[in-house]
Structures are given as structure tokens and as C-alpha cells.
Amino acid sequence: MTTTDLLPHLQAAGLTAGEVRVTPLTGGVSSDIVCVESSKGSIVVKTALEKLRVKDDWFADVSRNRVERMYFEYAAPIIPHSVPRILGGGDGWFAMEHLGEMTNWKTALLSGEVNQETARLAGEVLGKLHAASWLDDRARIEFDTLPNFHALRIEPYLLTTASRVPEVGEILQTEAARLAETKLALVHGDYSPKNLLVAPQRLVVLDAECGWFGDPAFDTAFLLTHLHLKALLHARVAELITAFWTAYAAACGQNLEQRTVKLLLCLLLARVHGKSPVEYLSEEQRAFVTRFVLARLLDPPSFLAALAADWTHA
């Protein structure tokens, strides 16, 4: 459904009135995201794409739009200041509040900005959500979305990388199977700096369409993957690893460190060889990531601090 198709639905839902202005927003590869302005104010409307905007063929069920809306509604009582307010929605789309002039954390990191408080908030918010949803029957039922998570994360990241890096293909396939079988807490699935908006004393989580009741270590590993990779551009970003992990571990109260380290190594390799490679690394940096992971994936360290120190030294 195009934005033009949506306009009558927005008006019928009482979300717009009078003259309407639509402005496309940047928002990754999986959805159309627009700001819709009318006499009722500004809202953001998100519509899922069937084929994602990447080089490889990558298709996913548009029902993930409903999953994302459910995620925000589940998380709102737990982290009320850290998810957008949902204003309405329909088949394949939903509308949420416009968050104004908050800063995108990825943009800040790529510019070299190193903020310990932002990293701490990122860890605390994620830890609270994992703790509250831990073995929660409601979350287990509502987010029984393994096919969606497989299409958006397991296949394009782990399994595609396994086929492209056969030296560790069996390890990646085994990790993919273990991940799919783990059912512990509500997973965001795309907990990365590009999906975190920040302002003084506030952090807001976006883009939850991969929501799944599974292994929360995927979220911690996913965020830490981005911090490690951005430290290749600005070395001081590595300082944020400890701030994030310390706050997360305190808020969550579960021991996920060993699984996080192994998944982190897998995802570092996937962000070079999978279907969604990061766009800001040079060929030399991509080669470094590959060498680093291949040298350690057979026998990963047990502690994140050891891996982070090794990465920084290397």
C-alpha cells in the first residue's frame, strides 16, 4: 500500500484533517516511513515492504508491521518513555507520534560523538524489557513469530554467511539452530544505534518489526556488533562497550554473557558477508573483521571484556 492509498485511512481514523503534506523519512531497508503533517499536527506512518531494499533478493512477510505495533504496545508499560506512542493502524501500516528533534545515535557515533550516558541508557532500557518479559506467557504467545525472525535475521545473517564463509559454516548453522530453539524473553531483533533516538535523559527505541520471543542474547550481541564496528572508525567508541554491558547486566539480572560473545562474533562476520553488510567499512576493515572472527570463533572467550580488549588491541 502506498502513502497516497493510506491518506483516506488516516483521515477516517481522525489522524489528519484538511490539507496534508507528506515527507519521506530515512528508515532503513525494510519499510516506507513518512511524516504526515496536517492541521492536526505531525505524525509518522510506517508501511512494511515485501522486498527489502538491499542488493540481494530478500523478501519478508508484511505482517511484521503488526508485530512491530504489538511490540510497542507490550513494551509501553515497562519502558513508557522509551517507545513511541501508537496512534492507530490498519492492514500493513500504523501511525505513531512524531518525536521531533531527537538525535539518531548512529549519526552521533559516526560523527565521533562518544556519550557514556547514552550507552548506559541503551543497556538499561534493553535490560528492563528483557527482565520484564523473561519467561512471560503473554509474550511467548503474542510473539510466537519464528518464521518472521528467521526471514529477517537468521537466514540473511547467519545462514547466508554460513554459505559464503564455509570455513565456519557449520558453526554458524549450529548457532542458527540453537538460536531458533531458545525461548526466554522478548527480543527486539534490530537493537542498533540507527534505531535509537536520544535526547538529554531519554532514549527511544524504534523499528521493532523483528519482535520475537526467543534468545535475548541476540539483542545484546546486535548492539555490541555496531559498537565494535564503529570503533574501527572512531577508537573511543570502544569505551561505550563497558557502559552498555554494565547497565544491561544490572537491569536484566540474567547471565547472557557467554552466549552474547559467541553471537557477537557471528554477527560481526555477518555484517561483512551477509545480506545486510554495513556500508561504512573499507575493504581493509572488512578483511580485518573476517580475520579477527575466523581466528576466534572456534574457541570464543567467555567474557565480553576479554573480547573487547582483544578487538581494541588488534
VEXKOLTOR-960673 format. One record per residue (C-alpha): residue number from 1; residue in three letters; z, y, x. Coordinates in steps of 0.001 Angstrom, whole numbers, padded with zeros to 6 digits. Last residue first. Layout:
<atoms>
ATOM   pos   code        zz        yy        xx
ATOM   NUM    Ala         Z         Y         X
...
</atoms>
This chain:
<atoms>
ATOM   pos   code        zz        yy        xx
ATOM   314    Ala    017272   -005759    044119
ATOM   313    His    020706   -004177    044436
ATOM   312    Thr    020633   -002821    040877
ATOM   311    Trp    019450   -006157    039483
ATOM   310    Asp    022097   -008099    041405
ATOM   309    Ala    024805   -005717    040198
ATOM   308    Ala    023583   -006112    036620
ATOM   307    Leu    023527   -009909    036925
ATOM   306    Ala    027041   -010049    038344
ATOM   305    Ala    028368   -007621    035740
ATOM   304    Leu    026791   -009687    032955
ATOM   303    Phe    028808   -012763    033843
ATOM   302    Ser    027880   -016436    033897
ATOM   301    Pro    025031   -016096    036380
ATOM   300    Pro    021790   -017805    035365
ATOM   299    Asp    020756   -021088    037046
ATOM   298    Leu    017140   -021951    036203
ATOM   297    Leu    016536   -018378    035015
ATOM   296    Arg    017460   -016810    038336
ATOM   295    Ala    014475   -016703    040712
ATOM   294    Leu    011974   -016637    037845
ATOM   293    Val    013741   -013608    036387
ATOM   292    Phe    013635   -011471    039538
ATOM   291    Arg    010049   -012398    040402
ATOM   290    Thr    008792   -011516    036904
ATOM   289    Val    010696   -008239    036788
ATOM   288    Phe    009364   -007283    040234
ATOM   287    Ala    005768   -008024    039165
ATOM   286    Arg    006183   -005731    036160
ATOM   285    Gln    007550   -003038    038459
ATOM   284    Glu    004537   -003305    040769
ATOM   283    Glu    002149   -003249    037810
ATOM   282    Ser    003838   -000047    036631
ATOM   281    Leu    006271   -000059    033724
ATOM   280    Tyr    006156    002410    030801
ATOM   279    Glu    004432    000475    028014
ATOM   278    Val    006901   -002310    027398
ATOM   277    Pro    005147   -005557    026543
ATOM   276    Ser    005090   -006637    022880
ATOM   275    Lys    003113   -009893    022702
ATOM   274    Gly    004980   -011460    025599
ATOM   273    His    004407   -011265    029390
ATOM   272    Val    006294   -008177    030597
ATOM   271    Arg    008809   -007639    027792
ATOM   270    Ala    009066   -011416    027529
ATOM   269    Leu    010326   -011763    031116
ATOM   268    Leu    013132   -009309    030453
ATOM   267    Leu    013724   -011136    027171
ATOM   266    Cys    014362   -014472    028852
ATOM   265    Leu    016697   -012916    031421
ATOM   264    Leu    018628   -011136    028680
ATOM   263    Leu    018780   -014359    026673
ATOM   262    Lys    020536   -016057    029583
ATOM   261    Val    022976   -013170    030102
ATOM   260    Thr    023742   -012848    026388
ATOM   259    Arg    024505   -016560    026072
ATOM   258    Gln    027059   -016283    028901
ATOM   257    Glu    028613   -013099    027490
ATOM   256    Leu    028998   -013991    023830
ATOM   255    Asn    032789   -014227    023719
ATOM   254    Gln    033912   -012843    020372
ATOM   253    Gly    036118   -009810    019655
ATOM   252    Cys    033261   -007710    018321
ATOM   251    Ala    034724   -004234    018841
ATOM   250    Ala    036198   -004851    022311
ATOM   249    Ala    033137   -006790    023502
ATOM   248    Tyr    030780   -004053    022288
ATOM   247    Ala    032715   -001201    023901
ATOM   246    Thr    032851   -002980    027274
ATOM   245    Trp    029177   -004013    027041
ATOM   244    Phe    027834   -000545    026299
ATOM   243    Ala    029894    001252    028952
ATOM   242    Thr    029138   -001465    031534
ATOM   241    Ile    025374   -001243    031020
ATOM   240    Leu    025357    002570    030953
ATOM   239    Glu    025623    002927    034730
ATOM   238    Ala    022274    001135    035036
ATOM   237    Val    020693    004279    033547
ATOM   236    Arg    021540    005924    036887
ATOM   235    Ala    018517    004281    038542
ATOM   234    His    015961    006209    036496
ATOM   233    Leu    012587    004455    036165
ATOM   232    Leu    013675    000915    037069
ATOM   231    Ala    016920    001664    035200
ATOM   230    Lys    014735    001840    032101
ATOM   229    Leu    014103   -001891    032404
ATOM   228    His    017797   -002783    032710
ATOM   227    Leu    018786   -000559    029789
ATOM   226    His    015990   -001994    027627
ATOM   225    Thr    016982   -005585    028330
ATOM   224    Leu    020602   -004665    027585
ATOM   223    Leu    019636   -003699    024049
ATOM   222    Phe    017831   -006997    023456
ATOM   221    Ala    020552   -009079    025113
ATOM   220    Thr    023241   -007585    022869
ATOM   219    Asp    021106   -008096    019780
ATOM   218    Phe    020093   -011676    020647
ATOM   217    Ala    023712   -012505    021384
ATOM   216    Pro    024296   -012023    017649
ATOM   215    Asp    022872   -015520    017031
ATOM   214    Gly    021822   -016037    013427
ATOM   213    Phe    021918   -014410    010020
ATOM   212    Trp    018684   -012408    010184
ATOM   211    Gly    017528   -008764    009975
ATOM   210    Cys    014102   -008363    011627
ATOM   209    Glu    013305   -005404    009324
ATOM   208    Ala    016264   -003429    010690
ATOM   207    Asp    014334   -000368    011857
ATOM   206    Leu    017052    002322    012213
ATOM   205    Val    020647    002581    013516
ATOM   204    Val    022391    005957    013511
ATOM   203    Leu    024739    007186    016279
ATOM   202    Arg    027248    009992    015862
ATOM   201    Gln    029846    011793    017986
ATOM   200    Pro    027354    014501    019052
ATOM   199    Ala    023910    013374    017858
ATOM   198    Val    022014    010147    018420
ATOM   197    Leu    019204    008209    016788
ATOM   196    Leu    018907    004530    017689
ATOM   195    Asn    015719    002585    017000
ATOM   194    Lys    013914    003587    020201
ATOM   193    Pro    017074    002679    022148
ATOM   192    Ser    016847   -000984    021089
ATOM   191    Tyr    018565   -003127    018501
ATOM   190    Asp    015436   -004800    017167
ATOM   189    Gly    016812   -008083    015802
ATOM   188    His    019605   -006625    013686
ATOM   187    Val    021544   -009905    013671
ATOM   186    Leu    024136   -010709    011008
ATOM   185    Ala    026581   -013306    012296
ATOM   184    Leu    027066   -016918    013423
ATOM   183    Lys    024160   -019220    012626
ATOM   182    Thr    022540   -020726    015748
ATOM   181    Glu    019644   -023144    015148
ATOM   180    Ala    016811   -020681    015768
ATOM   179    Leu    018392   -019502    019032
ATOM   178    Arg    018747   -023035    020331
ATOM   177    Ala    015072   -023752    019595
ATOM   176    Ala    013950   -020538    021325
ATOM   175    Glu    016202   -021304    024299
ATOM   174    Thr    014628   -024737    024649
ATOM   173    Gln    011139   -023239    024483
ATOM   172    Leu    012065   -020634    027096
ATOM   171    Ile    013475   -023271    029453
ATOM   170    Glu    010419   -025490    028975
ATOM   169    Gly    008038   -022629    029742
ATOM   168    Val    009798   -021636    032960
ATOM   167    Glu    006950   -022278    035406
ATOM   166    Pro    004546   -022168    032420
ATOM   165    Val    004606   -018359    032262
ATOM   164    Arg    001968   -017596    029608
ATOM   163    Ser    002842   -020394    027171
ATOM   162    Ala    006586   -019773    027482
ATOM   161    Thr    005962   -016032    027087
ATOM   160    Thr    004291   -016677    023733
ATOM   159    Leu    007214   -018877    022721
ATOM   158    Leu    009961   -016422    023681
ATOM   157    Tyr    008685   -013009    022603
ATOM   156    Pro    005904   -013307    020029
ATOM   155    Glu    007188   -016605    018557
ATOM   154    Ile    010951   -015987    018522
ATOM   153    Arg    010863   -012320    017551
ATOM   152    Leu    008744   -011184    014596
ATOM   151    Ala    007354   -014457    013267
ATOM   150    His    010534   -016436    014009
ATOM   149    Phe    012714   -013713    012514
ATOM   148    Asn    010679   -013749    009293
ATOM   147    Pro    010701   -017553    009103
ATOM   146    Leu    014484   -017501    009875
ATOM   145    Thr    015358   -015233    006967
ATOM   144    Asp    018545   -016673    005483
ATOM   143    Phe    019798   -013105    005434
ATOM   142    Glu    021247   -012917    001930
ATOM   141    Ile    022877   -016362    002086
ATOM   140    Arg    024493   -016140    005544
ATOM   139    Ala    025400   -012502    004947
ATOM   138    Arg    027286   -013420    001779
ATOM   137    Asp    028923   -016404    003464
ATOM   136    Asp    030330   -014349    006342
ATOM   135    Leu    030584   -016465    009509
ATOM   134    Trp    030924   -013229    011538
ATOM   133    Ser    029622   -010380    009360
ATOM   132    Ala    032490   -007975    010046
ATOM   131    Ala    032615   -008816    013763
ATOM   130    His    028852   -008481    014238
ATOM   129    Leu    028797   -005126    012470
ATOM   128    Lys    031761   -003780    014423
ATOM   127    Gly    030264   -004923    017726
ATOM   126    Leu    026952   -003196    017014
ATOM   125    Val    028655    000115    016250
ATOM   124    Glu    030977   -000147    019266
ATOM   123    Gly    028237   -001012    021746
ATOM   122    Ala    025899    001781    020682
ATOM   121    Leu    028844    004187    020556
ATOM   120    Arg    029761    003359    024157
ATOM   119    Ala    026173    003797    025303
ATOM   118    Thr    026022    007193    023562
ATOM   117    Glu    029341    008189    025103
ATOM   116    Gln    028157    007279    028603
ATOM   115    Asn    025192    009641    028423
ATOM   114    Val    022494    009291    031080
ATOM   113    Glu    019476    011559    030498
ATOM   112    Gly    016585    010542    032741
ATOM   111    Ser    013737    011692    030490
ATOM   110    Leu    013031    008073    029601
ATOM   109    Leu    016654    007721    028520
ATOM   108    Ala    016515    010715    026178
ATOM   107    Thr    013290    009563    024562
ATOM   106    Lys    014726    006078    024095
ATOM   105    Trp    017865    007563    022505
ATOM   104    Asn    015899    009433    019815
ATOM   103    Thr    017661    012725    019204
ATOM   102    Met    018893    013823    015760
ATOM   101    Glu    017142    016835    014259
ATOM   100    Gly    016898    015872    010619
ATOM    99    Leu    018088    012519    009344
ATOM    98    His    015741    012298    006373
ATOM    97    Glu    017392    010062    003795
ATOM    96    Met    015730    006824    002840
ATOM    95    Ala    012763    005628    000819
ATOM    94    Phe    011613    002027    000480
ATOM    93    Trp    008352    000113    000631
ATOM    92    Gly    006794   -003345    000232
ATOM    91    Asp    007411   -003741   -003511
ATOM    90    Gly    009763   -000958   -004522
ATOM    89    Gly    012278    001496   -003142
ATOM    88    Gly    015105    003922   -003665
ATOM    87    Leu    017362    006422   -001898
ATOM    86    Ile    018767    004316    000956
ATOM    85    Arg    021281    006228    003102
ATOM    84    Pro    020572    005804    006803
ATOM    83    Val    022934    003631    008881
ATOM    82    Ser    025604    004702    011385
ATOM    81    His    027963    006879    009368
ATOM    80    Pro    028907    004086    006970
ATOM    79    Ile    029414    001381    009629
ATOM    78    Ile    031033   -001420    007613
ATOM    77    Pro    030452   -000162    004046
ATOM    76    Ala    026803    000728    004875
ATOM    75    Ala    025970   -002505    006757
ATOM    74    Tyr    025060   -004595    003709
ATOM    73    Glu    022950   -001812    002177
ATOM    72    Phe    021224   -001150    005487
ATOM    71    Tyr    020444   -004834    005953
ATOM    70    Met    019200   -005210    002378
ATOM    69    Arg    016686   -002391    002959
ATOM    68    Glu    015492   -004081    006123
ATOM    67    Val    015106   -007428    004382
ATOM    66    Arg    013059   -005773    001611
ATOM    65    Asn    010659   -004385    004224
ATOM    64    Arg    010593   -007849    005797
ATOM    63    Ser    008763   -008932    002635
ATOM    62    Val    005661   -007633    004454
ATOM    61    Asp    005238   -011091    006010
ATOM    60    Ala    004220   -010897    009657
ATOM    59    Phe    000979   -010968    011660
ATOM    58    Trp    000460   -010543    015393
ATOM    57    Asp   -003031   -010810    016870
ATOM    56    Asp   -002613   -009493    020411
ATOM    55    Lys   -003194   -005853    021425
ATOM    54    Val   -000417   -004482    019230
ATOM    53    Arg   -000283   -002554    015963
ATOM    52    Leu    001249   -005185    013688
ATOM    51    Lys   -000789   -006879    011003
ATOM    50    Glu    000828   -007068    007534
ATOM    49    Leu    002205   -003543    007829
ATOM    48    Ala    005530   -002575    006210
ATOM    47    Thr    005887    000723    004341
ATOM    46    Lys    008624    003254    005189
ATOM    45    Val    009291    006499    003355
ATOM    44    Val    011429    009295    004823
ATOM    43    Ile    012783    012008    002539
ATOM    42    Ser    012676    015794    002590
ATOM    41    Gly    013760    018123   -000202
ATOM    40    Lys    013500    018013   -003998
ATOM    39    Ser    010834    020747   -003991
ATOM    38    Ser    008699    018366   -001983
ATOM    37    Glu    008545    016910    001530
ATOM    36    Val    007597    013334    002394
ATOM    35    Cys    008180    012238    005988
ATOM    34    Val    006101    009200    006811
ATOM    33    Ile    006571    005761    008358
ATOM    32    Asp    003794    003142    008394
ATOM    31    Ser    005229   -000086    009737
ATOM    30    Ser    005179   -002708    012509
ATOM    29    Val    004129   -001001    015716
ATOM    28    Gly    006812    001548    016483
ATOM    27    Gly    007862    004485    014381
ATOM    26    Thr    006136    007770    015037
ATOM    25    Leu    006136    009891    011907
ATOM    24    Pro    003241    010754    009601
ATOM    23    Thr    003661    013994    007604
ATOM    22    Val    003215    014085    003812
ATOM    21    Arg    003459    017315    001797
ATOM    20    Val    004128    017199   -001944
ATOM    19    Glu    003708    019910   -004567
ATOM    18    Gly    005937    019487   -007592
ATOM    17    Ala    008680    016872   -007626
ATOM    16    Thr    009753    014025   -005380
ATOM    15    Leu    012410    011284   -005382
ATOM    14    Gly    012739    011014   -009147
ATOM    13    Ala    011705    007352   -009144
ATOM    12    Ala    008559    008229   -011082
ATOM    11    Gln    007712    010842   -008436
ATOM    10    Leu    008080    008340   -005610
ATOM     9    His    006042    005767   -007494
ATOM     8    Pro    003270    008305   -008125
ATOM     7    Leu    003193    009098   -004368
ATOM     6    Leu    003068    005482   -003207
ATOM     5    Asp   -000671    004957   -003517
ATOM     4    Thr   -001254    008004   -001326
ATOM     3    Thr    001134    006543    001274
ATOM     2    Thr   -000981    003412    001400
ATOM     1    Met    000000    000000    000000
</atoms>
